């Protein structure tokens, strides 16, 4: 059953008129004694309907009648009444981008930060839908900007970045905590890099956000942009001080170059080859990016790494990966065409065939 569906037989005459934007009809019904606070099956009042419809004229009529009722009979304040989902009239208006209605409701002392059942609020709703003018109004009126609004602890800034609302991001970076983290330790800048939101990333960088911030698992914005193939974000991060040699994993010494090689993003790999310390290809305790490229059968990545001078023998990763060399890995899985190509590339580059490799040679 859909508990958000409206059952028309539960909607009052005033609410129906408000939904249709018929302000004179609303005035006549209220003047004739109709209740102002009647609710439908969703808990919606006439004010909710008027706000959701964006009818500022109906909102004025209802607010005036509500004020009169309070002064005469001590009626409860209708402006902050919530639906069964916890939605206020201000929330519904902000969600739908009805700027004039939001302004009217705030003037009538609507709670600017009132939360819904799912932890949203007027500002978060406006951010999510991309209503820049409403966001500007709410921020100027003192809306809380750093509160978390999802189970994963996202803020308005996280959501604006995720949705790609760069003009809203430009507003929020002036008032928000740029380094606020969700429950995975992810910052808004990390979100921009992850989803390829270049304009938002640029706004965050220029506002002073940390380009080398690390998530709980040590992943960096540069790592995630390299993994997801967002070349423009990679360029922007590197141009503003992102460290390509910063370890990015709690499990093994992963670098952004590994992510680019593993997922075959050759344009990004080319850029990272110019700035990554090549010692990662042979130093004990490190892992050559050749291993991950071979593991995924990324022949173009393998060819690029070899051409750039990465040793086909690499370091022995028996302890960390259970692998003696990239060639050992390629031979053990040479049933696929891509892995056979990797074998050819490694051998052509001078990879050493040791005794333990020969068994795999004969098998494959």
C-alpha positions as CSV (number, residue, x, y, z in Angstrom):
1,X,0.0,0.0,0.0
2,X,1.2,3.5,-0.9
3,X,0.8,5.6,2.2
4,X,1.7,8.8,0.3
5,X,-1.1,8.4,-2.2
6,X,-3.9,10.9,-1.7
7,X,-7.5,9.6,-1.2
8,X,-9.6,12.3,-2.7
9,X,-12.6,11.5,-0.5
10,X,-10.5,12.6,2.5
11,X,-9.6,16.0,1.1
12,X,-11.4,19.0,2.5
13,X,-13.1,21.6,0.3
14,X,-10.6,24.2,1.5
15,X,-7.7,21.9,0.6
16,X,-9.1,21.1,-2.8
17,X,-9.5,24.8,-3.6
18,X,-6.0,25.5,-2.3
19,X,-4.6,22.8,-4.5
20,X,-6.3,24.4,-7.5
21,X,-5.0,27.9,-6.6
22,X,-8.5,29.3,-6.1
23,X,-7.8,31.9,-3.5
24,X,-11.3,33.5,-3.6
25,X,-12.9,30.1,-3.1
26,X,-10.5,29.5,-0.2
27,X,-11.5,32.8,1.4
28,X,-15.2,32.1,0.9
29,X,-15.0,28.6,2.4
30,X,-13.0,29.8,5.4
31,X,-15.4,32.8,5.9
32,X,-18.3,30.3,5.8
33,X,-17.0,28.4,8.7
34,X,-15.0,25.6,7.1
35,X,-12.2,24.2,9.3
36,X,-8.7,25.4,8.4
37,X,-6.9,22.4,10.0
38,X,-8.7,19.5,8.4
39,X,-6.3,16.7,7.3
40,X,-6.5,14.1,4.5
41,X,-5.3,10.5,4.8
42,X,-1.7,11.8,4.3
43,X,-2.0,14.3,7.1
44,X,-2.0,17.2,4.6
45,X,-3.8,20.4,5.5
46,X,-5.0,23.1,3.1
47,X,-1.7,25.0,3.8
48,X,0.3,22.0,2.7
49,X,-1.8,21.9,-0.5
50,X,-1.3,25.6,-1.2
51,X,2.4,25.5,-0.5
52,X,2.9,22.4,-2.7
53,X,0.9,24.0,-5.5
54,X,3.0,27.3,-5.2
55,X,-0.2,29.4,-4.8
56,X,1.1,32.4,-2.8
57,X,-2.4,33.9,-2.9
58,X,-4.0,30.8,-1.2
59,X,-1.1,30.7,1.3
60,X,-1.8,34.3,2.3
61,X,-5.5,33.6,2.8
62,X,-4.8,30.5,4.9
63,X,-2.2,32.2,7.0
64,X,-4.5,35.2,7.6
65,X,-7.3,32.9,8.7
66,X,-4.9,30.9,10.9
67,X,-3.7,34.0,12.6
68,X,-7.3,35.1,13.2
69,X,-8.2,31.7,14.6
70,X,-5.2,31.7,17.0
71,X,-6.0,35.2,18.3
72,X,-9.7,34.3,18.8
73,X,-9.6,30.7,19.9
74,X,-6.0,29.9,20.8
75,X,-5.8,27.5,17.9
76,X,-2.4,25.8,17.3
77,X,0.1,27.3,15.0
78,X,-0.7,25.8,11.6
79,X,2.4,27.0,9.8
80,X,4.6,24.3,11.2
81,X,2.0,21.5,11.0
82,X,3.6,18.3,9.6
83,X,2.2,15.6,7.4
84,X,2.4,11.9,8.3
85,X,5.8,11.9,6.5
86,X,6.9,14.9,8.7
87,X,6.7,17.4,5.8
88,X,5.9,21.0,6.7
89,X,4.4,23.5,4.3
90,X,7.8,25.2,4.1
91,X,9.4,21.9,3.2
92,X,6.9,21.2,0.4
93,X,7.3,24.7,-1.1
94,X,11.1,24.5,-0.9
95,X,11.2,21.1,-2.5
96,X,9.2,22.4,-5.4
97,X,11.1,25.6,-5.9
98,X,8.2,28.0,-4.9
99,X,10.3,30.9,-3.8
100,X,7.5,33.4,-3.0
101,X,5.7,30.8,-0.9
102,X,8.8,30.0,1.1
103,X,9.3,33.7,1.8
104,X,5.7,34.1,3.0
105,X,6.0,31.1,5.3
106,X,9.3,32.2,6.8
107,X,7.7,35.6,7.4
108,X,4.9,33.8,9.3
109,X,7.6,32.2,11.5
110,X,7.9,28.8,9.8
111,X,10.6,26.6,11.3
112,X,13.4,26.9,8.8
113,X,15.2,23.8,9.9
114,X,12.2,21.5,10.6
115,X,13.1,17.9,9.9
116,X,11.0,15.3,8.1
117,X,10.7,11.7,9.1
118,X,13.6,10.8,6.7
119,X,15.9,13.5,8.1
120,X,15.4,16.0,5.3
121,X,14.6,19.7,5.7
122,X,13.6,22.7,3.5
123,X,17.2,23.5,2.6
124,X,18.2,19.9,1.8
125,X,15.1,19.5,-0.3
126,X,15.8,22.7,-2.3
127,X,19.5,21.6,-2.8
128,X,18.4,18.1,-3.9
129,X,16.1,19.5,-6.6
130,X,18.5,22.3,-7.7
131,X,16.4,25.3,-6.7
132,X,19.2,27.9,-6.4
133,X,17.0,30.9,-5.5
134,X,15.3,29.0,-2.7
135,X,18.7,27.8,-1.4
136,X,20.0,31.4,-1.4
137,X,16.9,32.6,0.5
138,X,17.1,29.9,3.1
139,X,20.9,30.4,3.6
140,X,20.4,34.1,4.0
141,X,17.7,33.5,6.6
142,X,20.1,31.4,8.7
143,X,19.2,27.8,7.8
144,X,21.5,25.2,9.3
145,X,23.9,24.2,6.6
146,X,26.1,21.6,8.2
147,X,23.5,19.2,9.6
148,X,23.5,15.6,8.3
149,X,20.4,14.5,6.4
150,X,20.8,10.8,5.4
151,X,21.6,7.5,7.1
152,X,25.1,7.8,5.6
153,X,25.5,11.3,7.1
154,X,25.5,13.4,4.0
155,X,25.2,17.1,4.3
156,X,23.6,19.6,1.9
157,X,27.0,20.2,0.4
158,X,27.5,16.5,-0.3
159,X,24.2,16.3,-2.0
160,X,24.7,19.5,-4.1
161,X,28.0,18.1,-5.3
162,X,26.5,14.6,-6.1
163,X,23.7,16.1,-8.1
164,X,26.0,18.4,-10.0
165,X,24.3,21.6,-8.9
166,X,27.5,23.6,-9.3
167,X,25.8,27.0,-8.9
168,X,24.4,25.8,-5.5
169,X,27.8,24.4,-4.6
170,X,29.2,27.9,-5.2
171,X,26.7,29.3,-2.7
172,X,27.3,26.6,-0.1
173,X,31.1,26.7,-0.1
174,X,30.9,30.2,1.4
175,X,29.0,29.0,4.5
176,X,29.6,25.2,4.9
177,X,32.3,23.2,6.5
178,X,34.3,22.1,3.5
179,X,35.8,19.1,5.3
180,X,32.7,17.6,6.7
181,X,32.7,13.8,6.4
182,X,30.1,11.2,6.0
183,X,30.2,7.8,7.8
184,X,32.7,6.5,5.3
185,X,35.0,9.5,5.9
186,X,34.2,10.9,2.5
187,X,34.3,14.7,2.0
188,X,32.3,16.7,-0.6
189,X,35.4,17.1,-2.7
190,X,35.8,13.3,-2.7
191,X,32.2,13.1,-4.0
192,X,32.9,15.5,-6.8
193,X,36.0,13.5,-7.9
194,X,34.1,10.2,-7.6
195,X,31.2,11.3,-9.8
196,X,33.1,13.5,-12.3
197,X,31.5,16.8,-11.2
198,X,34.3,19.0,-12.5
199,X,32.6,22.4,-11.9
200,X,31.7,21.5,-8.4
201,X,35.3,20.2,-7.8
202,X,36.7,23.4,-9.1
203,X,34.5,25.4,-6.8
204,X,35.5,23.4,-3.8
205,X,39.2,23.6,-4.7
206,X,39.1,27.4,-5.1
207,X,37.2,27.6,-1.7
208,X,40.1,25.8,-0.1
209,X,39.0,22.2,0.3
210,X,41.7,19.7,0.9
211,X,42.6,17.9,-2.3
212,X,44.5,15.2,-0.4
213,X,41.8,14.3,2.1
214,X,41.5,10.6,2.7
215,X,38.4,8.5,3.3
216,X,38.2,5.9,6.1
217,X,39.8,3.3,3.8
218,X,42.6,5.9,2.9
219,X,41.2,6.4,-0.6
220,X,41.9,9.9,-2.0
221,X,40.0,12.0,-4.5
222,X,42.8,11.4,-7.0
223,X,42.5,7.7,-6.6
224,X,38.7,7.6,-7.1
225,X,38.8,10.0,-10.1
226,X,41.5,7.7,-11.6
227,X,39.5,4.6,-10.9
228,X,36.3,6.1,-12.4
229,X,38.0,7.5,-15.5
230,X,37.2,11.2,-14.9
231,X,40.2,12.7,-16.7
232,X,39.2,16.3,-16.2
233,X,39.0,15.8,-12.5
234,X,42.4,14.1,-12.4
235,X,43.9,17.0,-14.3
236,X,42.3,19.5,-12.0
237,X,43.4,17.7,-8.8
238,X,47.0,17.3,-10.0
239,X,47.1,21.0,-11.1
240,X,46.1,21.9,-7.6
241,X,48.5,19.8,-5.5
242,X,47.0,16.4,-5.3
243,X,49.7,13.9,-4.4
244,X,50.0,11.0,-6.9
245,X,52.4,9.1,-4.5
246,X,50.1,9.1,-1.5
247,X,49.2,5.5,-0.4
248,X,45.5,5.0,-0.9
249,X,44.5,1.7,0.8
250,X,44.6,0.1,4.2
251,X,45.2,-3.3,2.5
252,X,48.1,-2.8,0.2
253,X,50.3,0.1,-1.1
254,X,47.9,1.3,-3.8
255,X,48.4,4.5,-5.7
256,X,46.2,6.3,-8.3
257,X,48.4,4.9,-11.1
258,X,47.3,1.4,-10.0
259,X,43.6,2.4,-10.4
260,X,44.1,3.9,-13.9
261,X,46.1,0.8,-15.0
262,X,43.6,-1.7,-13.6
263,X,40.6,-0.1,-15.2
264,X,42.3,0.7,-18.5
265,X,41.9,4.4,-18.4
266,X,44.9,5.0,-20.6
267,X,44.6,8.8,-20.9
268,X,44.7,9.1,-17.1
269,X,47.5,6.5,-16.9
270,X,49.6,8.6,-19.3
271,X,49.2,11.7,-17.1
272,X,50.0,9.7,-13.9
273,X,53.1,8.2,-15.5
274,X,54.6,11.7,-15.7
275,X,54.1,12.4,-12.0
276,X,54.3,9.0,-10.2
277,X,57.5,7.9,-8.5
278,X,58.6,4.9,-10.7
279,X,60.2,3.2,-7.8
280,X,56.8,1.7,-7.0
281,X,57.5,-0.6,-9.9
282,X,60.4,-2.4,-8.2
283,X,60.8,-1.4,-4.6
284,X,60.2,-4.1,-2.0
285,X,57.0,-3.6,-0.1
286,X,55.4,-1.8,-3.0
287,X,53.4,-3.4,-5.9
288,X,54.1,-2.6,-9.5
289,X,51.1,-1.4,-11.4
290,X,52.0,-4.1,-13.9
291,X,50.5,-6.6,-11.5
292,X,47.0,-5.0,-11.5
293,X,47.1,-4.3,-15.3
294,X,47.9,-8.0,-16.0
295,X,45.4,-9.2,-13.5
296,X,42.6,-7.4,-15.4
297,X,44.0,-8.2,-18.9
298,X,44.5,-4.5,-19.7
299,X,46.9,-5.0,-22.5
300,X,47.1,-1.3,-23.4
301,X,48.0,-0.4,-19.8
302,X,50.6,-3.2,-19.8
303,X,52.2,-1.8,-23.0
304,X,52.2,1.7,-21.7
305,X,53.8,0.8,-18.4
306,X,56.5,-1.3,-20.2
307,X,57.2,1.5,-22.6
308,X,57.5,4.0,-19.7
309,X,60.3,1.9,-18.2
310,X,58.5,-0.3,-15.7
311,X,60.4,-3.6,-15.3
312,X,58.6,-6.6,-16.7
313,X,60.0,-8.6,-13.8
314,X,58.9,-6.0,-11.1
315,X,59.3,-6.9,-7.5
316,X,58.5,-10.3,-6.0
317,X,55.1,-10.0,-4.3
318,X,54.9,-13.6,-3.0
319,X,54.3,-12.3,0.5
320,X,51.7,-9.7,-0.2
321,X,49.9,-11.1,-3.3
322,X,51.1,-14.7,-3.5
323,X,52.7,-13.8,-6.9
324,X,56.3,-14.1,-8.0
325,X,56.1,-11.8,-11.0
326,X,53.7,-10.2,-13.5
327,X,54.7,-13.0,-15.9
328,X,53.8,-15.7,-13.3
329,X,50.4,-14.1,-13.0
330,X,49.9,-13.9,-16.8
331,X,51.0,-17.5,-17.4
332,X,48.7,-18.8,-14.6
333,X,45.7,-17.3,-16.4
334,X,46.8,-17.5,-20.1
335,X,43.6,-19.2,-21.1
336,X,42.2,-15.8,-22.1
337,X,43.3,-14.0,-25.2
338,X,44.1,-10.8,-23.2
339,X,46.3,-12.6,-20.8
340,X,48.1,-14.3,-23.7
341,X,48.8,-10.9,-25.1
342,X,50.1,-9.8,-21.7
343,X,52.5,-12.8,-21.8
344,X,53.8,-11.8,-25.2
345,X,54.3,-8.2,-24.1
346,X,56.2,-9.2,-21.0
347,X,58.4,-11.7,-22.7
348,X,59.1,-9.2,-25.5
349,X,60.1,-6.7,-22.9
350,X,62.6,-9.2,-21.5
351,X,60.8,-10.7,-18.6
352,X,62.8,-13.5,-16.9
353,X,61.5,-17.0,-17.1
354,X,62.6,-18.7,-13.9
355,X,62.2,-22.4,-13.0
356,X,58.9,-22.0,-11.3
357,X,57.5,-20.2,-14.4
358,X,58.3,-23.1,-16.8
359,X,55.6,-25.3,-15.4
360,X,53.0,-22.6,-16.3
361,X,54.6,-22.3,-19.7
362,X,54.1,-26.0,-20.5
363,X,50.6,-26.1,-19.0
364,X,49.5,-23.0,-21.0
